[in-house]
Amino acid sequence: MKKIVLGVCGSLASTAMPAYVYVLKSKFKESPISVVLTESARYFLSEGALAHIPGVVVVGPDPLGKIRVNHSEVVKDCGLFIVLPATGNFIGKVANGIADDLLTTCFMAYRSPKIVFPAMNSDMLASRYVQKNIETLRSFGERVVLGGNGISVATGESGPGALPDVREILDNIDLFIAGEEDIS
C-alpha cells in the first residue's frame, strides 16, 4: 500500500493515538504514515509521542506556526486517508466545505473516499447537527464508522460515541480497503 495519512483531532480520545498508530504501523509495515495533528490535538498529544515510531512522520506547522506545509504534498501518493478520532467540529467543517487548517484542507484535497472514526460525548453524537453532518459525509462517499458504547473520560457517563477498539478499527479498515460495508 502507498502512504497512509492519519488525521488526529483534539479530543481526550487522541491521548490513545500512540498505541493506535503503533498497531497501524505494525499492520502496514511497508507504508509510511503521515500524521496530521489539528491545533487542538496538540493540546492532548505531543508530536514526540508519535514521531519516535519508525516510519511515522508528524506533518504540520511547528507549535510556533513557522513551517508552512502544502496540503497537496501531504496527500500525494496517499493510498489510505483515516481520521481518528474525528470530533464534531471537524465533521461539521468538512461536511460544509470549510477548510481552515491543514487537516481539513488535506481531507478536501484527497479525492478518494476516506474513513472517519468519530469519538465524542454521546449527547454530542446524538445531536441532529452532528447526525446531519455524518449523513452528508456518507452521501459524499466517505466511510463514517461509529464506535460502540463506552465510558466518557470527560463525564464518566456510559453511552455511544466512544472511540472504537483498535481491533474494530483494523477490521473496518480491512473492509474499507476491500470495498465492503463497515461492521459497526
Summary of the structure (lengths in Angstrom):
residues: 184
radius of gyration: 15.2
end to end distance: 24.2
largest distance: 41.9
contacts: 587
relative contact order: 0.16
helix: 41%
strand: 20%
